[in-house]
């Protein structure tokens, strides 16, 4: 699977909090003290500095790390003045936040103007040193081995020591997500995987996670924030919430969804509300046919004749059904034999496919979600389950992959902590 794209994302895509990064707001204090020592001692040295993962991984976050370096590597000319301006900026941002909360429009305009003025003053003091660095990196989506160098810098450490903490995090988080998604995509053996993890973490992480998921081969994501870096659109079925708003009547909720949702959106029904995925699917198909023929009665013969007419990817038709049965429940159609038949199990999917095909709904897609991870998808694929799409959520955010950075050169000669010697930089591409 070739996950790499040789075009890097533009720095502006990432909405980098430039003022905070330059001021060390997100930086471990010991790095800021190191920066003070280097600055006060007049150190004008050159080091080689490398980043590597602590496990085999699909690396991601390098484009964001490069964007941080491009905008935040450097120093302020007048440190005391810059610190005063930054403190003032933080106070103004707090006042602007309060004004926005209270919707005081005159105050909002006032503090927005003051914020812009302070940022301009800070920018005038900033000395960008990106061009004084040599930066080498792999591309997002590259499969890497444990301890393989993924990013390397050469230059004066004074210009980038304050960025180590945010750089490590900017790579570690999406690398963990991309690696997890890559594994479930491989387990799915070509079937589509949708990234349903937004609800399992803080909303600030959604853009990064969605970028990593799509980079690693996910077919779709569930929020606009997930899709932000790609300029793509989110996708989704009807939720249990909507069904609850129609008194638990899944068919009524689906018909309303179909009536009011743009035509280009594929109609996917969530069918586990009554713990009867097959029966609920039939009810929806029946309602679609009744609406089409303007009849309250639907003999079995008419149902079987007309089902193919209401299955498809356009308005007024059912494209797919999603099974999301709780792992503590057994669907009405699943075998009554132990816990392994609870939740969305292979037997339920197989029985559903047979029923759908018998009705003439051979093109109706089956989407499964709820407790899926690499192992469960692998089980379904080994059992040759007739699943069309896997929705995967919290399991994709459980595993972490640490990224480490070390100085490995000093003034052109080897200089590294024991066990952290300079790695192979030959695969890295010079970032211009």
C-alpha positions in Angstrom: 0.0 0.0 0.0 1.6 3.3 -1.1 0.4 5.8 1.6 2.9 8.6 0.6 2.2 11.7 -1.3 5.2 13.7 -2.3 3.4 17.0 -2.1 3.6 18.5 1.4 0.7 20.4 2.9 1.1 24.2 3.0 1.9 25.6 6.5 -1.3 27.7 6.5 -3.4 24.5 6.5 -2.5 23.8 10.1 -3.7 27.0 11.8 -0.6 27.1 13.9 -0.8 29.2 17.1 2.4 31.1 16.1 2.5 33.5 19.1 2.2 30.7 21.7 4.7 28.4 20.0 7.3 31.2 19.7 6.8 32.1 23.3 7.1 28.5 24.5 3.5 28.2 25.8 3.4 24.6 24.8 7.0 23.8 25.7 8.4 21.9 28.7 10.0 24.4 31.0 13.4 22.8 30.9 13.7 23.5 27.2 12.9 27.1 27.8 15.6 27.3 30.5 18.0 25.6 28.1 17.2 28.4 25.6 17.9 31.0 28.2 21.3 29.4 29.0 22.2 29.3 25.3 21.1 32.9 24.7 22.8 34.3 27.8 26.0 32.4 27.2 26.2 33.7 23.6 26.4 30.2 22.3 26.8 30.1 18.5 27.0 26.4 17.8 25.7 24.0 15.2 24.2 20.6 16.1 22.6 17.7 14.3 19.3 16.7 15.7 17.1 13.7 14.8 13.6 12.4 15.5 12.6 8.7 15.5 9.6 6.5 16.6 9.9 3.9 19.4 7.9 1.3 17.5 7.3 0.3 13.9 4.8 2.8 12.5 3.2 4.7 9.7 4.7 8.1 10.2 2.5 11.1 10.1 2.6 14.7 11.3 5.8 15.6 9.5 4.2 18.2 7.4 2.8 19.9 10.5 6.2 19.7 12.2 7.8 21.3 9.1 5.2 24.0 9.2 6.0 24.7 12.8 9.7 25.0 12.0 9.0 27.3 9.1 7.0 29.8 11.1 8.4 29.4 14.6 12.2 28.6 14.3 14.1 31.7 15.3 14.2 34.2 18.1 12.9 37.6 19.2 15.3 40.5 18.9 14.3 42.2 22.1 13.4 39.5 24.6 12.1 41.8 27.5 9.9 43.8 25.0 8.6 40.6 23.4 7.7 39.1 26.7 5.8 42.2 27.7 3.9 42.2 24.4 3.1 38.6 24.7 1.7 39.0 28.2 -0.4 41.9 26.9 -1.6 39.7 24.0 -2.7 37.0 26.4 -4.7 39.5 28.5 -6.3 40.9 25.3 -7.1 37.4 24.1 -8.8 36.6 27.4 -10.9 39.8 27.2 -11.8 39.0 23.6 -12.9 35.5 24.7 -15.1 37.0 27.4 -16.6 39.6 25.0 -17.3 36.8 22.5 -19.0 34.7 25.2 -21.2 37.7 26.2 -21.7 38.8 22.6 -20.7 42.4 23.3 -20.1 43.5 19.8 -18.4 46.8 20.5 -16.0 45.1 22.9 -15.3 42.3 20.4 -14.3 44.9 17.7 -12.1 46.7 20.2 -10.2 43.7 21.4 -9.9 42.2 17.9 -8.2 45.4 16.8 -5.9 45.4 19.8 -5.0 41.8 19.3 -4.1 42.4 15.7 -1.9 45.4 16.7 0.0 43.4 19.4 0.6 40.5 17.0 2.0 42.9 14.4 4.4 44.4 17.0 5.5 40.9 18.0 6.0 39.9 14.3 8.2 42.9 13.8 10.4 41.8 16.6 10.6 38.2 15.3 13.7 37.0 13.5 12.8 34.0 11.4 15.7 31.5 11.2 14.1 28.8 9.0 16.6 29.5 6.2 19.5 29.1 8.6 18.5 25.4 9.2 19.0 22.3 7.1 15.9 20.2 7.5 15.5 16.7 6.2 12.3 14.6 6.4 10.4 11.6 5.2 6.8 12.1 3.8 3.7 11.6 5.8 2.4 8.1 5.3 5.8 6.4 5.1 6.0 3.0 6.8 9.0 3.1 9.2 10.8 0.8 11.6 11.4 1.3 15.3 14.2 3.9 15.8 14.3 4.8 12.1 15.1 8.5 11.6 12.1 10.4 10.2 13.1 14.1 10.7 16.5 15.7 11.1 17.8 19.2 11.6 21.1 20.9 11.4 21.6 24.4 12.8 21.9 26.6 15.9 19.9 24.9 18.6 19.0 28.3 20.0 16.6 28.7 17.1 14.6 25.5 17.7 15.1 24.2 21.2 11.8 25.8 22.3 10.0 23.7 19.7 11.0 20.2 20.8 7.9 19.5 22.9 5.3 20.6 20.3 7.2 19.0 17.5 7.3 15.6 19.3 3.5 15.8 20.0 2.7 17.0 16.4 4.3 13.8 15.1 3.4 11.3 17.9 -0.4 11.8 17.9 -1.1 11.4 14.1 1.6 8.7 13.8 -0.3 6.6 16.4 -3.6 7.2 14.6 -2.2 6.5 11.1 -0.6 3.3 12.3 -3.8 2.1 13.9 -5.9 2.9 10.8 -3.3 1.3 8.5 -3.6 -1.9 10.4 -7.4 -2.1 10.3 -7.4 -1.1 6.6 -5.0 -4.0 5.9 -7.2 -6.3 7.9 -10.3 -5.2 5.9 -8.6 -6.5 2.7 -9.8 -3.8 0.4 -13.2 -3.1 2.0 -13.9 0.4 3.0 -13.1 1.6 6.5 -14.8 4.7 8.0 -13.1 6.6 10.8 -15.6 7.0 13.6 -13.3 8.1 16.4 -14.2 11.8 16.8 -16.4 11.3 19.9 -13.7 9.5 21.8 -11.3 12.4 22.3 -11.1 16.1 22.7 -12.4 18.0 19.7 -9.1 19.9 19.2 -7.6 16.7 18.0 -10.1 16.0 15.2 -8.3 17.7 12.3 -5.0 15.9 13.1 -6.7 12.5 13.6 -8.8 12.8 10.4 -5.8 13.8 8.4 -3.8 10.8 9.7 -6.8 8.4 9.1 -7.3 9.5 5.5 -3.5 9.4 4.9 -3.5 5.8 6.2 -6.3 4.7 3.8 -9.6 5.4 5.6 -12.4 5.8 3.2 -14.2 8.5 5.1 -14.4 10.5 8.4 -17.4 11.6 10.4 -16.8 15.3 11.1 -15.9 18.4 9.1 -12.9 18.9 11.4 -11.7 15.4 10.6 -11.8 16.3 6.9 -10.3 19.8 7.4 -6.7 19.4 6.2 -7.9 17.5 3.1 -10.6 20.0 2.1 -12.9 17.0 2.0 -16.5 16.4 3.3 -17.5 14.3 6.3 -19.9 11.5 5.9 -22.4 9.7 8.2 -25.5 7.7 8.7 -28.5 8.7 10.8 -27.7 8.4 14.6 -29.6 6.9 17.4 -30.3 10.5 18.5 -32.5 11.1 15.4 -34.4 7.8 15.9 -35.1 8.9 19.5 -36.5 12.2 18.2 -39.0 10.1 16.3 -40.2 8.1 19.3 -38.0 5.2 18.5 -39.5 4.7 15.0 -36.5 3.9 12.8 -38.5 3.9 9.6 -40.0 7.3 10.3 -36.6 8.8 11.2 -35.1 7.4 8.0 -38.0 8.8 5.8 -37.5 12.2 7.4 -33.7 11.9 6.8 -34.3 11.0 3.2 -36.8 13.8 2.8 -34.6 16.6 4.1 -31.0 15.5 3.3 -29.3 16.6 0.1 -29.7 14.2 -2.8 -26.0 13.5 -3.2 -25.8 11.9 0.3 -26.1 8.1 0.3 -29.0 7.0 2.4 -27.7 4.7 5.2 -30.1 3.6 7.9 -29.0 2.6 11.4 -31.1 -0.5 12.2 -30.3 -1.8 15.7 -32.6 0.4 17.8 -35.1 -2.5 18.4 -32.3 -5.1 18.4 -33.7 -6.5 15.2 -31.5 -5.5 12.4 -33.1 -7.7 9.7 -36.7 -6.9 10.8 -36.0 -3.1 11.0 -34.4 -3.1 7.5 -37.5 -4.9 6.1 -39.8 -2.2 7.7 -37.8 0.6 6.1 -37.9 -1.1 2.7 -41.7 -1.7 3.1 -42.2 2.0 3.9 -40.2 3.1 0.9 -42.3 0.9 -1.4 -45.6 2.0 0.2 -44.6 5.6 -0.4 -43.7 4.8 -4.0 -47.0 3.0 -4.8 -49.2 5.1 -2.5 -50.6 2.1 -0.7 -51.0 1.1 3.0 -51.2 -2.5 2.1 -48.2 -4.4 0.8 -48.7 -8.1 -0.1 -45.5 -10.2 0.0 -45.6 -10.7 -3.8 -45.6 -6.9 -4.3 -42.9 -6.4 -1.7 -40.5 -8.9 -3.4 -41.3 -7.4 -6.9 -40.6 -3.8 -5.8 -37.6 -4.1 -3.4 -35.0 -3.6 -6.2 -36.6 -0.3 -7.0 -36.0 1.2 -3.6 -32.3 0.1 -3.2 -29.7 2.5 -4.6 -27.6 5.5 -4.1 -30.1 8.3 -4.9 -32.8 10.1 -3.0 -35.8 7.9 -2.2 -33.7 4.7 -2.0 -31.8 2.9 0.7 -28.1 2.5 -0.1 -27.0 0.7 3.0 -27.8 -0.3 6.6 -25.6 0.0 9.6 -25.5 -2.6 12.3 -24.3 -1.2 15.7 -25.7 -3.7 18.2 -24.3 -3.3 21.7 -21.8 -6.0 22.7 -23.9 -6.7 25.7 -27.0 -7.6 23.6 -27.9 -10.3 21.2 -29.8 -9.4 18.1 -33.1 -11.1 17.5 -31.6 -12.9 14.5 -28.3 -14.0 16.1 -27.9 -17.6 17.4 -28.9 -17.8 21.1 -25.6 -19.5 22.1 -23.2 -17.6 24.3 -21.5 -14.2 24.5 -19.7 -14.6 21.2 -23.0 -14.1 19.4 -23.7 -10.8 21.1 -23.1 -7.5 19.4 -22.4 -7.4 15.7 -21.3 -11.0 15.0 -20.5 -12.9 11.8 -23.6 -15.0 12.1 -25.9 -12.0 12.2 -24.3 -10.4 9.1 -24.5 -13.7 7.2 -28.2 -14.2 8.1 -28.9 -10.6 7.1 -27.2 -10.9 3.8 -29.2 -14.1 3.0 -32.5 -12.3 3.9 -31.7 -9.2 1.9 -30.7 -11.3 -1.1 -33.9 -13.3 -0.8 -36.0 -10.1 -0.8 -34.2 -8.9 -4.0 -32.0 -6.3 -2.1 -28.7 -7.8 -3.4 -27.2 -4.3 -3.9 -28.0 -3.2 -0.3 -24.8 -2.5 1.5 -24.0 -3.7 5.0 -22.0 -1.4 7.3 -20.9 -2.7 10.7 -19.7 -0.8 13.7 -19.4 -1.1 17.4 -16.3 -2.6 19.0 -14.4 -3.2 15.8 -10.6 -3.3 15.8 -7.9 -5.0 13.8 -8.6 -8.4 15.4 -12.3 -8.4 15.0 -12.1 -7.2 11.4 -9.6 -10.0 10.7 -12.0 -12.5 12.2 -14.8 -11.3 9.9 -12.6 -11.4 6.9 -11.4 -14.9 7.7 -15.0 -16.0 8.0 -15.7 -14.3 4.7 -18.4 -12.2 6.2 -20.5 -10.3 3.6 -19.6 -6.8 5.1 -19.2 -3.9 2.7 -17.9 -1.2 5.1 -16.4 -1.2 8.5 -16.9 1.7 10.9 -14.1 1.8 13.5 -14.0 4.1 16.5 -12.3 4.1 19.9 -9.9 1.2 19.2 -8.0 3.5 16.8 -7.1 5.9 19.6 -6.0 3.4 22.2 -2.4 2.7 21.2 0.3 5.4 21.5 3.6 5.6 19.7 6.3 7.7 21.3 8.6 9.9 19.2 12.0 10.8 20.6 14.5 13.5 19.6 18.2 13.7 20.3 21.2 15.8 19.4 23.6 13.4 17.6 26.2 15.9 16.2 28.1 18.8 17.6 30.0 21.1 15.2 30.1 18.5 12.5 31.3 15.6 14.7 29.5 12.7 16.3 28.0 13.7 19.7 25.2 11.5 21.1 24.0 10.0 24.3 25.1 6.4 24.6 22.6 4.2 22.7 21.3 7.2 20.7 23.9 7.5 18.0 23.1 9.1 14.7 20.9 7.0 12.5 20.6 6.6 8.8 19.6 10.0 7.2 19.9 8.7 3.6 16.2 8.2 3.1 15.3 11.7 4.2 14.5 14.4 1.7 15.9 17.9 2.0 13.0 20.3 2.8 13.4 23.5 0.8 
